[in-house]
C-alpha cells in the first residue's frame, strides 16, 4: 500500500511537504502542490484520517446545525443553496461535514460527542437555549441568520435590497404599497421591514400600518393568507413587497382567486430569486440573494477561525433587483 513516504519520494520532496499539501497549508508553492496532488491521484493514495487527526489534533469534521424550532429543513430553496456552496468550499479546504441534530442531548453535547472542529449554524432561533449554549461554548461557529455576540455572521444586504424593491414600485407610479413582513425575531424579517419603511420615507409616502401584515412563516401559505387580508381592505394595495419568493407565490394565488391579474392589477415583488421565480406565470420580479457567495464566505471564515486567524464579525453580501413580469405601471382609476 502506498504511503506518504512513497508520495514524497515520487515528488522529490519531504514527507512534511506532502503532509502540508494534504492538510491544505498555504506555504507550499502552487507548482509543488500541483505535482504532489497529481501523484496522489495517479497512485490512488487515500490519507489515513485517524492519523491525520492525531498529527493535527483535529478531526477535520464540520458540524451543520439547523434550529429545529424554525421548521426549516434541507429542502428550503434559499438555505439549501447557501449550504451547497458552503459544503463545496469547506470540502475543498480538507474537511468533511456532518449534520448535527439536538435530539435528547442538545446541539452542544452532540457536537462534543462528534468532536467537530467547527460548526455552521444554518438557521438560528435565539429562543432555543441549546443553540445559545453552543454559541457560548469554545467550539468555533459561524452563522447566516441571527447576530449573537461575536459569532461571525455572513448575510445579505436585506435593508438595501428592500429599498430597491420599493423604489422600483414607486418609479412605476405605485403609492399603495403593502408589505408581507417576516417574523420580527429573524434578521431578515426585521431588516426587510426597515428597508420597506425607509423606501416609503424616501419617496414621501406616508406609512399606513394597515398595509403591513406579519406572516408567521416564510412559506407560500402565509403569503396566501396575508394577501387575502390585504385584498379585503376598503382601499387595497396596488403593489405588494413580500418577504420571500415563496410568500410572493402564495400572494399570486390569492390575487388570481379574486379574478385579478398579477403584474396588471396588482404588482408583486419577492425576495431571494429562487429557481422557480423565473418559471412562474408571470415571472417574478425579486431581490436576488447571492447564495453562492454567502456559503463560500462562511466556509472561508470558519476555516480561518479554526486556525485562530482574525475574521470580521459581520460580512454583508450585496443584493440586486431582478425585474421580470410581475410588476408594471399602476393602473389609472
C-alpha positions in Angstrom: 0.0 0.0 0.0 1.3 3.4 -1.0 2.1 5.7 2.0 3.1 9.3 2.4 6.8 8.5 2.2 6.4 7.0 -1.2 4.4 10.0 -2.3 7.3 12.2 -1.1 9.9 10.1 -2.9 8.0 10.2 -6.2 7.5 14.0 -5.9 11.1 14.7 -4.8 10.0 16.5 -1.6 10.0 15.8 2.1 7.2 14.0 3.8 6.5 17.2 5.7 5.8 19.0 2.4 3.4 16.2 1.3 1.6 16.5 4.7 1.2 20.2 4.3 -0.3 19.8 0.8 -2.7 17.1 2.0 -3.7 19.3 5.0 -4.3 22.4 2.9 -1.5 24.5 4.3 -0.7 27.6 2.2 3.1 27.8 2.5 3.7 25.3 -0.4 4.1 26.7 -3.9 1.3 26.1 -6.4 3.7 24.1 -8.7 4.8 21.8 -5.9 1.2 21.4 -4.7 0.0 20.5 -8.2 2.8 18.0 -8.7 2.1 16.2 -5.4 -1.7 16.1 -5.9 -1.2 14.7 -9.4 0.9 11.9 -8.0 -1.6 11.3 -5.2 -4.3 10.9 -7.9 -2.2 8.7 -10.1 -1.3 6.2 -7.3 -4.7 6.3 -5.7 -3.4 7.4 -2.3 -6.0 7.8 0.4 -4.9 9.7 3.6 -5.4 7.9 6.9 -8.0 10.2 8.5 -7.2 8.9 12.0 -3.5 9.5 11.6 -4.2 13.0 10.2 -6.5 13.8 13.2 -3.8 12.6 15.6 -1.0 14.6 14.0 -3.1 17.8 13.6 -5.1 17.4 16.8 -8.2 17.9 14.7 -11.0 15.7 13.4 -11.4 17.6 10.2 -15.2 17.4 10.8 -17.5 20.4 10.4 -21.0 20.3 12.0 -24.1 21.6 10.2 -26.9 22.7 12.5 -30.5 23.7 11.7 -32.5 25.2 14.5 -35.4 22.6 14.7 -37.7 25.2 16.3 -38.0 27.0 12.9 -39.2 24.0 11.0 -36.7 24.8 8.1 -35.1 21.8 6.5 -32.7 20.9 3.7 -35.4 21.5 1.1 -35.6 25.2 1.8 -34.8 27.0 -1.5 -32.6 29.7 0.0 -30.8 27.8 2.7 -30.1 24.7 0.6 -28.3 27.0 -1.9 -26.2 28.5 0.8 -25.4 25.1 2.3 -24.4 23.6 -1.0 -21.9 26.4 -1.6 -20.6 26.1 1.9 -20.2 22.4 1.6 -18.2 22.6 -1.6 -15.9 25.2 -0.3 -15.3 23.6 3.1 -14.6 20.2 1.5 -12.1 21.9 -0.8 -10.3 23.0 2.3 -10.0 19.4 3.5 -13.0 19.0 5.8 -15.9 16.6 5.9 -19.3 17.7 7.1 -21.8 16.0 9.5 -25.3 17.1 10.2 -26.0 17.7 13.9 -29.4 17.1 15.5 -30.0 18.3 19.0 -32.2 15.3 19.9 -32.4 14.5 23.6 -28.9 15.7 24.5 -28.8 19.1 22.7 -26.6 20.6 20.0 -23.6 21.4 22.2 -23.3 17.9 23.6 -23.8 16.3 20.2 -21.0 18.5 18.7 -18.8 17.5 21.6 -19.5 13.8 21.1 -18.7 14.1 17.4 -15.7 16.2 18.3 -16.2 18.7 15.4 -13.6 21.3 14.7 -16.3 23.9 13.9 -20.0 24.4 13.3 -22.1 26.2 10.6 -25.4 27.2 12.2 -27.6 27.5 9.1 -30.7 28.8 10.9 -30.9 30.1 14.4 -33.9 30.7 16.8 -32.4 32.6 19.7 -35.2 31.4 21.9 -33.5 27.9 21.5 -31.3 27.6 24.6 -29.5 24.6 23.1 -28.2 26.9 20.3 -27.1 29.7 22.6 -25.2 27.1 24.7 -23.4 26.1 21.5 -22.6 29.7 20.6 -21.3 30.4 24.1 -19.0 27.3 24.0 -15.4 27.0 22.9 -16.5 25.5 19.6 -15.8 27.8 16.6 -19.2 28.7 15.0 -20.4 30.8 12.1 -24.0 31.7 11.1 -26.1 33.4 8.4 -29.2 34.1 10.3 -29.1 35.9 13.7 -26.4 38.1 15.2 -25.2 36.7 18.5 -22.3 38.3 20.5 -19.1 37.9 18.5 -20.2 34.9 16.4 -19.2 35.7 12.7 -22.3 36.5 10.7 -22.5 36.5 6.9 -25.7 37.7 5.4 -27.4 39.6 2.6 -28.0 43.3 2.5 -31.7 42.9 3.3 -32.2 46.6 4.1 -30.8 47.9 0.8 -32.5 45.2 -1.2 -35.8 46.1 0.2 -35.3 49.8 -0.6 -34.5 48.7 -4.2 -37.8 46.9 -4.4 -39.8 49.9 -3.1 -38.0 52.3 -5.3 -38.9 50.2 -8.3 -42.6 50.2 -7.4 -42.5 53.9 -6.8 -41.0 54.5 -10.2 -43.9 52.6 -11.7 -46.3 55.0 -10.0 -47.4 52.9 -7.1 -48.4 54.6 -3.8 -50.4 51.9 -2.1 -47.5 49.6 -1.5 -48.1 46.7 1.0 -45.5 44.6 2.8 -46.0 41.0 3.8 -43.3 41.0 6.6 -41.3 38.2 8.0 -41.2 37.3 11.7 -39.5 40.2 13.5 -37.4 37.8 15.6 -35.5 37.0 12.4 -32.7 39.2 11.0 -34.2 39.0 7.5 -37.7 39.9 8.8 -36.6 43.0 10.7 -34.2 44.3 8.1 -36.6 43.9 5.2 -39.3 45.7 7.1 -36.9 48.6 7.9 -35.9 48.8 4.2 -39.5 48.9 3.2 -40.2 51.7 5.7 -37.2 53.7 4.6 -38.1 53.2 1.0 -41.5 54.8 1.6 -40.0 57.6 3.5 -37.5 58.4 0.7 -40.5 58.5 -1.7 -42.5 60.8 0.6 -45.2 58.1 1.0 -46.9 58.1 4.5 -46.7 54.8 6.4 -50.0 53.0 6.6 -49.9 50.3 9.3 -52.9 48.5 7.6 -50.6 47.8 4.6 -48.1 45.8 6.7 -49.0 42.3 7.7 -46.6 40.0 9.6 -46.5 36.4 8.3 -45.8 33.6 10.8 -43.7 31.5 8.4 -41.5 32.0 5.3 -43.8 30.0 3.1 -46.5 30.2 0.4 -49.5 29.5 2.7 -48.5 32.6 4.8 -48.4 34.7 1.6 -51.8 33.4 0.5 -53.4 34.2 3.8 -51.8 37.7 4.3 -52.7 38.7 0.7 -56.3 37.8 1.3 -56.3 40.2 4.3 -54.8 42.9 2.1 -57.3 42.5 -0.6 -60.1 42.7 1.9 -59.1 46.3 2.8 -61.6 49.0 1.7 -58.7 50.5 -0.3 -56.4 47.5 -1.2 -52.8 48.0 -2.3 -51.8 48.2 -6.0 -48.5 46.5 -5.2 -47.1 44.2 -2.6 -43.5 43.5 -1.5 -43.3 40.0 0.0 -40.6 38.9 2.5 -39.5 36.0 0.3 -40.3 34.4 -3.1 -42.4 31.6 -1.6 -44.6 34.1 0.2 -44.9 36.1 -3.1 -46.1 33.0 -4.9 -48.8 32.4 -2.2 -49.9 36.0 -2.8 -50.2 35.1 -6.5 -52.8 32.5 -5.7 -54.9 34.9 -3.5 -54.8 37.6 -6.2 -55.9 35.2 -9.0 -58.7 33.8 -6.9 -60.2 37.3 -6.7 -60.3 37.4 -10.5 -57.3 39.8 -10.6 -54.1 39.6 -12.6 -50.6 39.6 -11.1 -48.5 42.2 -12.9 -51.6 44.1 -14.2 -54.0 44.7 -11.4 -51.5 44.0 -8.5 -47.7 44.2 -8.8 -45.8 41.7 -6.7 -42.1 41.6 -5.7 -40.4 38.8 -3.8 -37.0 38.3 -2.2 -34.4 35.5 -2.8 -34.6 34.8 -6.6 -35.1 31.1 -6.1 -35.0 29.0 -9.3 -38.8 28.9 -9.5 -39.1 32.7 -9.8 -38.2 32.8 -13.4 -40.6 29.9 -14.3 -43.8 31.3 -12.8 -46.5 33.0 -14.7 -46.0 35.8 -14.7 -42.3 35.6 -14.0 -41.5 37.1 -10.6 -39.7 40.4 -10.0 -37.5 39.8 -7.0 -34.4 40.8 -5.0 -31.6 38.4 -5.6 -29.5 37.0 -2.8 -26.1 35.7 -3.8 -26.3 32.3 -2.1 -23.0 31.0 -3.5 -21.0 34.0 -2.2 -22.7 33.7 1.2 -21.9 29.9 1.5 -18.4 30.2 0.2 -17.6 33.2 2.5 -19.0 31.3 5.6 -16.7 28.4 4.8 -13.6 30.6 4.5 -14.3 32.5 7.7 -14.9 29.3 9.7 -11.7 27.8 8.3 -9.8 31.0 9.4 -11.5 30.8 12.9 -10.4 27.2 13.3 -6.8 28.3 12.5 -7.1 31.2 15.1 -6.9 33.9 12.5 -8.7 37.2 12.7 -12.1 37.4 11.0 -14.8 40.1 10.6 -17.8 39.7 13.0 -20.2 40.8 10.2 -19.9 40.4 6.5 -22.6 41.9 4.3 -23.2 40.4 0.8 -24.8 42.8 -1.8 -28.3 42.2 -3.2 -29.7 43.3 -6.5 -33.1 43.7 -8.1 -34.2 41.3 -10.8 -37.0 42.9 -12.8 -39.5 40.4 -14.5 -43.1 40.4 -15.4 -44.9 40.6 -12.1 -44.5 44.4 -11.8 -45.9 47.1 -14.1 -47.1 50.6 -14.0 -50.0 51.3 -11.7 -53.4 51.2 -13.4 -55.3 54.5 -13.7 -58.5 54.5 -11.7 
